[in-house]
Amino acid sequence: MRVEKTNEYREWIDSLKDTAGRARILMRVDRLVHGNPGAHRIA
């Protein structure tokens, strides 16, 4: 899967002060890119 990061996304992720939170977001996005949505339930 190919994912493009927009300038808006880059500015937002770079502006996050919480480094642990930023790391969690980046890890989650990376998992989604590789087809692993993690634990989720269908409503």
Gaussian input, Z-matrix of N, CA and C with variables (Angstrom, degrees):
# hf/3-21g

backbone

0 1
 N
 C     1     B1
 C     2     B2     1     A1
 N     3     B3     2     A2     1     D1
 C     4     B4     3     A3     2     D2
 C     5     B5     4     A4     3     D3
 N     6     B6     5     A5     4     D4
 C     7     B7     6     A6     5     D5
 C     8     B8     7     A7     6     D6
 N     9     B9     8     A8     7     D7
 C    10    B10     9     A9     8     D8
 C    11    B11    10    A10     9     D9
 N    12    B12    11    A11    10    D10
 C    13    B13    12    A12    11    D11
 C    14    B14    13    A13    12    D12
 N    15    B15    14    A14    13    D13
 C    16    B16    15    A15    14    D14
 C    17    B17    16    A16    15    D15
 N    18    B18    17    A17    16    D16
 C    19    B19    18    A18    17    D17
 C    20    B20    19    A19    18    D18
 N    21    B21    20    A20    19    D19
 C    22    B22    21    A21    20    D20
 C    23    B23    22    A22    21    D21
 N    24    B24    23    A23    22    D22
 C    25    B25    24    A24    23    D23
 C    26    B26    25    A25    24    D24
 N    27    B27    26    A26    25    D25
 C    28    B28    27    A27    26    D26
 C    29    B29    28    A28    27    D27
 N    30    B30    29    A29    28    D28
 C    31    B31    30    A30    29    D29
 C    32    B32    31    A31    30    D30
 N    33    B33    32    A32    31    D31
 C    34    B34    33    A33    32    D32
 C    35    B35    34    A34    33    D33
 N    36    B36    35    A35    34    D34
 C    37    B37    36    A36    35    D35
 C    38    B38    37    A37    36    D36
 N    39    B39    38    A38    37    D37
 C    40    B40    39    A39    38    D38
 C    41    B41    40    A40    39    D39
 N    42    B42    41    A41    40    D40
 C    43    B43    42    A42    41    D41
 C    44    B44    43    A43    42    D42
 N    45    B45    44    A44    43    D43
 C    46    B46    45    A45    44    D44
 C    47    B47    46    A46    45    D45
 N    48    B48    47    A47    46    D46
 C    49    B49    48    A48    47    D47
 C    50    B50    49    A49    48    D48
 N    51    B51    50    A50    49    D49
 C    52    B52    51    A51    50    D50
 C    53    B53    52    A52    51    D51
 N    54    B54    53    A53    52    D52
 C    55    B55    54    A54    53    D53
 C    56    B56    55    A55    54    D54
 N    57    B57    56    A56    55    D55
 C    58    B58    57    A57    56    D56
 C    59    B59    58    A58    57    D57
 N    60    B60    59    A59    58    D58
 C    61    B61    60    A60    59    D59
 C    62    B62    61    A61    60    D60
 N    63    B63    62    A62    61    D61
 C    64    B64    63    A63    62    D62
 C    65    B65    64    A64    63    D63
 N    66    B66    65    A65    64    D64
 C    67    B67    66    A66    65    D65
 C    68    B68    67    A67    66    D66
 N    69    B69    68    A68    67    D67
 C    70    B70    69    A69    68    D68
 C    71    B71    70    A70    69    D69
 N    72    B72    71    A71    70    D70
 C    73    B73    72    A72    71    D71
 C    74    B74    73    A73    72    D72
 N    75    B75    74    A74    73    D73
 C    76    B76    75    A75    74    D74
 C    77    B77    76    A76    75    D75
 N    78    B78    77    A77    76    D76
 C    79    B79    78    A78    77    D77
 C    80    B80    79    A79    78    D78
 N    81    B81    80    A80    79    D79
 C    82    B82    81    A81    80    D80
 C    83    B83    82    A82    81    D81
 N    84    B84    83    A83    82    D82
 C    85    B85    84    A84    83    D83
 C    86    B86    85    A85    84    D84
 N    87    B87    86    A86    85    D85
 C    88    B88    87    A87    86    D86
 C    89    B89    88    A88    87    D87
 N    90    B90    89    A89    88    D88
 C    91    B91    90    A90    89    D89
 C    92    B92    91    A91    90    D90
 N    93    B93    92    A92    91    D91
 C    94    B94    93    A93    92    D92
 C    95    B95    94    A94    93    D93
 N    96    B96    95    A95    94    D94
 C    97    B97    96    A96    95    D95
 C    98    B98    97    A97    96    D96
 N    99    B99    98    A98    97    D97
 C   100   B100    99    A99    98    D98
 C   101   B101   100   A100    99    D99
 N   102   B102   101   A101   100   D100
 C   103   B103   102   A102   101   D101
 C   104   B104   103   A103   102   D102
 N   105   B105   104   A104   103   D103
 C   106   B106   105   A105   104   D104
 C   107   B107   106   A106   105   D105
 N   108   B108   107   A107   106   D106
 C   109   B109   108   A108   107   D107
 C   110   B110   109   A109   108   D108
 N   111   B111   110   A110   109   D109
 C   112   B112   111   A111   110   D110
 C   113   B113   112   A112   111   D111
 N   114   B114   113   A113   112   D112
 C   115   B115   114   A114   113   D113
 C   116   B116   115   A115   114   D114
 N   117   B117   116   A116   115   D115
 C   118   B118   117   A117   116   D116
 C   119   B119   118   A118   117   D117
 N   120   B120   119   A119   118   D118
 C   121   B121   120   A120   119   D119
 C   122   B122   121   A121   120   D120
 N   123   B123   122   A122   121   D121
 C   124   B124   123   A123   122   D122
 C   125   B125   124   A124   123   D123
 N   126   B126   125   A125   124   D124
 C   127   B127   126   A126   125   D125
 C   128   B128   127   A127   126   D126

   B1=1.4363
   B2=1.5220
   B3=1.3068
   B4=1.4562
   B5=1.5235
   B6=1.3022
   B7=1.4608
   B8=1.5122
   B9=1.3152
   B10=1.4614
   B11=1.5244
   B12=1.3162
   B13=1.4532
   B14=1.5247
   B15=1.3224
   B16=1.4577
   B17=1.5250
   B18=1.3079
   B19=1.4645
   B20=1.5236
   B21=1.3318
   B22=1.4561
   B23=1.5328
   B24=1.3222
   B25=1.4715
   B26=1.5262
   B27=1.3145
   B28=1.4769
   B29=1.5176
   B30=1.3343
   B31=1.4652
   B32=1.5207
   B33=1.3452
   B34=1.4573
   B35=1.5250
   B36=1.3250
   B37=1.4680
   B38=1.5348
   B39=1.3235
   B40=1.4618
   B41=1.5275
   B42=1.3401
   B43=1.4637
   B44=1.5213
   B45=1.3313
   B46=1.4615
   B47=1.5269
   B48=1.3038
   B49=1.4736
   B50=1.5302
   B51=1.3264
   B52=1.4648
   B53=1.5342
   B54=1.3267
   B55=1.4647
   B56=1.5234
   B57=1.3300
   B58=1.4699
   B59=1.5252
   B60=1.3153
   B61=1.4571
   B62=1.5159
   B63=1.3200
   B64=1.4710
   B65=1.5275
   B66=1.3215
   B67=1.4654
   B68=1.5208
   B69=1.3417
   B70=1.4708
   B71=1.5256
   B72=1.3222
   B73=1.4651
   B74=1.5208
   B75=1.3302
   B76=1.4629
   B77=1.5279
   B78=1.3339
   B79=1.4576
   B80=1.5331
   B81=1.3171
   B82=1.4673
   B83=1.5278
   B84=1.3184
   B85=1.4638
   B86=1.5276
   B87=1.3245
   B88=1.4621
   B89=1.5310
   B90=1.3381
   B91=1.4672
   B92=1.5201
   B93=1.3281
   B94=1.4638
   B95=1.5226
   B96=1.3264
   B97=1.4660
   B98=1.5240
   B99=1.3250
   B100=1.4575
   B101=1.5287
   B102=1.3334
   B103=1.4572
   B104=1.5099
   B105=1.3151
   B106=1.4500
   B107=1.5369
   B108=1.3334
   B109=1.4557
   B110=1.5286
   B111=1.3177
   B112=1.4477
   B113=1.5086
   B114=1.3174
   B115=1.4515
   B116=1.5205
   B117=1.3032
   B118=1.4640
   B119=1.5094
   B120=1.2869
   B121=1.4577
   B122=1.5280
   B123=1.2796
   B124=1.4555
   B125=1.5181
   B126=1.3043
   B127=1.4772
   B128=1.4994
   A1=108.85
   A2=115.56
   A3=119.96
   A4=108.78
   A5=116.47
   A6=122.09
   A7=108.60
   A8=115.49
   A9=120.63
   A10=108.88
   A11=115.70
   A12=120.36
   A13=108.40
   A14=116.04
   A15=120.59
   A16=109.89
   A17=115.33
   A18=119.52
   A19=110.36
   A20=116.09
   A21=120.44
   A22=110.85
   A23=116.80
   A24=120.93
   A25=110.27
   A26=116.52
   A27=119.68
   A28=111.87
   A29=116.50
   A30=120.02
   A31=110.63
   A32=116.04
   A33=119.98
   A34=110.99
   A35=117.16
   A36=120.03
   A37=110.42
   A38=117.05
   A39=120.37
   A40=112.70
   A41=116.66
   A42=119.88
   A43=113.07
   A44=117.97
   A45=120.21
   A46=110.54
   A47=115.68
   A48=120.89
   A49=111.66
   A50=116.06
   A51=121.57
   A52=109.10
   A53=116.73
   A54=120.09
   A55=112.21
   A56=117.14
   A57=119.74
   A58=110.08
   A59=116.66
   A60=120.94
   A61=111.69
   A62=116.26
   A63=120.63
   A64=110.03
   A65=116.92
   A66=120.96
   A67=111.15
   A68=117.03
   A69=120.52
   A70=111.30
   A71=116.75
   A72=120.93
   A73=110.15
   A74=117.12
   A75=120.77
   A76=111.36
   A77=117.02
   A78=120.74
   A79=110.24
   A80=116.50
   A81=120.98
   A82=110.87
   A83=117.05
   A84=120.80
   A85=110.12
   A86=116.49
   A87=120.30
   A88=110.65
   A89=116.81
   A90=119.97
   A91=111.30
   A92=117.20
   A93=120.99
   A94=111.45
   A95=116.68
   A96=121.39
   A97=110.39
   A98=116.06
   A99=120.58
   A100=112.97
   A101=116.90
   A102=121.19
   A103=116.04
   A104=118.09
   A105=120.96
   A106=108.84
   A107=117.24
   A108=119.36
   A109=113.34
   A110=117.98
   A111=121.37
   A112=111.32
   A113=115.96
   A114=121.01
   A115=108.82
   A116=115.91
   A117=120.95
   A118=108.39
   A119=115.22
   A120=118.24
   A121=108.88
   A122=113.85
   A123=120.14
   A124=107.98
   A125=116.60
   A126=120.94
   A127=111.87
   D1=137.85
   D2=178.21
   D3=-105.02
   D4=129.66
   D5=179.88
   D6=-123.73
   D7=131.84
   D8=177.53
   D9=-107.53
   D10=132.01
   D11=177.63
   D12=-92.60
   D13=124.68
   D14=179.50
   D15=-78.12
   D16=162.00
   D17=176.29
   D18=-61.69
   D19=-37.09
   D20=179.08
   D21=-61.48
   D22=-43.41
   D23=178.36
   D24=-64.34
   D25=-47.06
   D26=-179.56
   D27=-59.07
   D28=-43.80
   D29=179.46
   D30=-63.27
   D31=-41.24
   D32=-179.27
   D33=-66.15
   D34=-49.37
   D35=-176.41
   D36=-66.07
   D37=-36.37
   D38=178.69
   D39=-70.64
   D40=-24.44
   D41=-177.82
   D42=-85.09
   D43=-9.34
   D44=-179.08
   D45=-66.50
   D46=128.12
   D47=-179.66
   D48=-81.38
   D49=-29.96
   D50=-177.89
   D51=-78.97
   D52=100.55
   D53=-176.19
   D54=-66.85
   D55=-34.11
   D56=178.07
   D57=-67.74
   D58=-41.43
   D59=177.58
   D60=-64.16
   D61=-42.21
   D62=178.21
   D63=-61.73
   D64=-41.89
   D65=179.09
   D66=-62.85
   D67=-40.81
   D68=178.49
   D69=-63.89
   D70=-41.68
   D71=178.99
   D72=-63.64
   D73=-47.24
   D74=-179.16
   D75=-63.05
   D76=-38.25
   D77=178.52
   D78=-66.00
   D79=-41.15
   D80=179.97
   D81=-65.28
   D82=-43.59
   D83=178.33
   D84=-62.59
   D85=-41.22
   D86=179.23
   D87=-62.26
   D88=-41.95
   D89=177.42
   D90=-62.56
   D91=-42.26
   D92=178.95
   D93=-62.69
   D94=-39.99
   D95=178.70
   D96=-59.67
   D97=-36.83
   D98=-177.85
   D99=-89.65
   D100=12.23
   D101=174.03
   D102=85.35
   D103=13.29
   D104=-178.80
   D105=-111.49
   D106=97.52
   D107=-179.72
   D108=-76.76
   D109=-7.11
   D110=-179.74
   D111=77.07
   D112=-165.16
   D113=-179.55
   D114=-75.61
   D115=122.90
   D116=177.03
   D117=-151.67
   D118=158.71
   D119=178.18
   D120=-121.92
   D121=150.47
   D122=179.70
   D123=-93.09
   D124=125.22
   D125=-177.61
   D126=-79.41

